[in-house]
Amino acid sequence: MDEPDNSIKEAVKSNNIPARLLISVTRRLFIALVILYGLSLTAAALLRESIYIVPLLVFASGVIGGFVGLQRRLKDLTLFDLELIAESWVYTALSPLVGGVLAFLLFILFLSGLLSGDLFPVFLPDSNSSSESFLSIFEQHGEGHKEYAKLIFWSFMAGFSEHFVTDVISRFEGAAVKSLPLAGQEESKRIQR
């Protein structure tokens, strides 16, 4: 009679491992999110009039989107993935960090005008922009508060759904390949066959 009780207890314990890992990972994500939020607010206060404030907030929004996206996917992760995230801060931060990088890349696409439309923010060069260096790309401003709201939303989305930005990049890649002179010649040869 003791055997069924022991097997049930073992089954319950084994079923609790994923739940414990989810709780552990959620705790890690919350701690990391609070630290990031605190650092972002501190940096925003220190860099209030700097050209770096918007790129910093874009990156932070992408990281926060990455945290929320990871939290949303936790239940779909394998036990091995949960264990990695629960035991390593590097794995905990990897998805949000990629989200921040993708948000920054999306910001560059907006600044360049390669990605535009009513849904996307529009930026104009600052009137006092004097340098011709790489940093001059950050000497731009939104046409109004709506443009910054769109930017923060899309930055969050870049982190939340990594596929969004990678799909945009793939479309640019496909368009660039099609525009190459050799690609057009090879395509016409294939059509003739």
C-alpha positions in Angstrom: 0.0 0.0 0.0 3.0 2.3 0.5 4.1 1.8 -3.0 1.2 3.7 -4.7 1.7 6.6 -2.3 5.4 6.8 -3.0 4.9 6.7 -6.8 2.2 9.4 -6.6 4.5 11.6 -4.5 7.3 11.0 -7.0 5.0 11.8 -9.9 3.9 15.0 -8.2 7.5 16.0 -7.5 8.5 15.4 -11.1 5.5 17.4 -12.3 6.5 20.3 -10.1 10.0 20.6 -11.6 8.7 22.6 -14.6 6.6 24.7 -12.3 9.6 25.4 -10.1 11.7 26.2 -13.1 9.0 28.6 -14.4 8.8 30.4 -11.1 12.6 30.6 -10.9 12.9 32.0 -14.5 10.0 34.4 -13.9 11.8 35.7 -10.8 15.1 36.1 -12.8 13.2 38.0 -15.6 11.5 40.3 -13.1 14.8 41.1 -11.3 16.5 41.8 -14.6 13.6 43.9 -15.8 13.6 46.0 -12.7 17.4 46.5 -12.9 17.1 47.5 -16.6 14.2 49.9 -15.9 16.2 51.5 -13.1 19.3 51.8 -15.3 17.2 53.2 -18.2 15.6 55.9 -16.0 19.0 56.8 -14.5 20.5 57.1 -18.0 17.6 59.1 -19.3 18.0 61.5 -16.4 21.7 61.9 -17.0 21.5 62.1 -20.8 18.4 64.4 -20.9 19.7 66.7 -23.6 22.0 64.2 -25.3 21.6 62.9 -28.9 22.0 59.4 -27.3 18.7 59.5 -25.3 16.5 58.3 -28.1 18.8 55.4 -29.2 19.1 54.4 -25.5 15.3 54.4 -25.1 14.9 52.5 -28.3 17.3 49.8 -27.1 15.7 49.7 -23.6 12.2 49.3 -25.2 13.5 46.5 -27.4 15.0 44.8 -24.3 11.7 45.1 -22.4 9.9 43.7 -25.4 12.4 40.8 -25.4 11.6 40.2 -21.7 7.9 40.2 -22.2 8.2 38.0 -25.3 10.4 35.5 -23.4 7.9 35.5 -20.5 5.1 34.8 -23.0 7.0 31.8 -24.5 8.1 30.3 -21.2 5.4 27.6 -21.1 6.4 26.5 -24.6 10.1 26.0 -23.8 11.5 22.6 -23.2 12.6 21.5 -19.8 16.3 21.8 -20.9 15.7 25.4 -22.0 14.0 26.3 -18.8 16.9 24.8 -16.8 19.5 26.8 -18.9 17.6 30.0 -18.3 17.1 29.3 -14.6 20.8 28.6 -14.0 22.4 31.2 -16.2 22.1 35.0 -16.3 23.6 34.9 -19.8 20.7 32.7 -21.1 18.3 34.9 -19.2 19.5 38.0 -20.9 20.2 36.6 -24.4 16.7 37.0 -25.8 16.1 40.5 -24.4 19.6 41.6 -25.6 18.8 40.4 -29.1 15.5 42.3 -28.8 17.4 45.5 -28.0 19.8 45.0 -30.9 16.9 44.4 -33.3 15.1 47.5 -32.0 18.2 49.5 -32.6 18.4 48.1 -36.1 14.8 48.9 -36.8 15.5 52.5 -35.5 18.3 52.8 -38.1 15.8 51.6 -40.8 13.4 54.3 -39.8 16.2 57.0 -39.7 17.3 55.9 -43.2 13.8 56.1 -44.6 14.1 52.5 -45.9 11.1 51.6 -43.8 8.3 54.2 -44.0 4.6 54.6 -44.1 1.8 55.9 -41.9 2.4 53.2 -39.3 6.1 54.1 -38.9 7.7 57.2 -37.4 9.2 59.9 -39.5 12.4 61.7 -38.5 13.8 65.0 -39.7 17.4 66.2 -39.4 18.1 68.7 -36.6 18.6 72.3 -37.8 21.8 72.6 -35.7 23.3 69.4 -37.1 26.8 70.4 -38.1 28.9 67.2 -38.2 29.3 64.9 -41.1 30.4 62.0 -38.9 28.6 58.7 -38.2 27.1 60.2 -35.1 25.2 62.7 -37.2 22.6 60.0 -37.9 21.4 60.5 -34.3 21.0 64.3 -34.8 17.5 63.9 -36.0 14.1 64.4 -34.3 10.6 63.2 -34.7 8.0 65.4 -36.3 6.0 65.3 -33.1 5.1 63.3 -30.0 3.2 60.7 -32.2 6.4 59.8 -34.0 8.2 59.0 -30.7 5.2 57.0 -29.5 5.3 55.0 -32.8 9.1 54.5 -32.3 8.7 53.2 -28.8 5.9 50.9 -29.9 7.9 49.4 -32.8 11.0 49.2 -30.6 9.0 47.1 -28.1 7.6 45.0 -31.0 11.1 44.4 -32.3 12.1 42.8 -29.0 8.8 41.1 -28.4 8.6 39.5 -31.9 12.1 39.0 -33.2 10.6 37.5 -36.3 9.2 40.9 -37.3 12.6 42.6 -37.8 14.3 39.5 -39.2 11.4 39.2 -41.8 11.9 42.9 -42.7 15.6 42.2 -43.2 14.9 39.2 -45.3 12.6 41.3 -47.6 15.4 43.8 -48.0 17.8 41.0 -48.7 15.5 39.6 -51.4 15.0 43.0 -53.0 18.7 43.6 -53.0 19.5 40.3 -54.6 16.8 40.9 -57.3 18.3 44.3 -58.1 21.8 42.9 -58.8 22.6 42.8 -62.5 23.7 39.2 -62.4 20.5 38.1 -60.8 18.4 39.6 -63.6 20.5 37.8 -66.3 20.3 34.5 -64.5 16.6 34.9 -64.1 16.0 35.6 -67.8 18.1 32.5 -68.6 16.0 30.3 -66.3 12.8 31.7 -67.9 14.1 30.9 -71.4 14.8 27.3 -70.5 
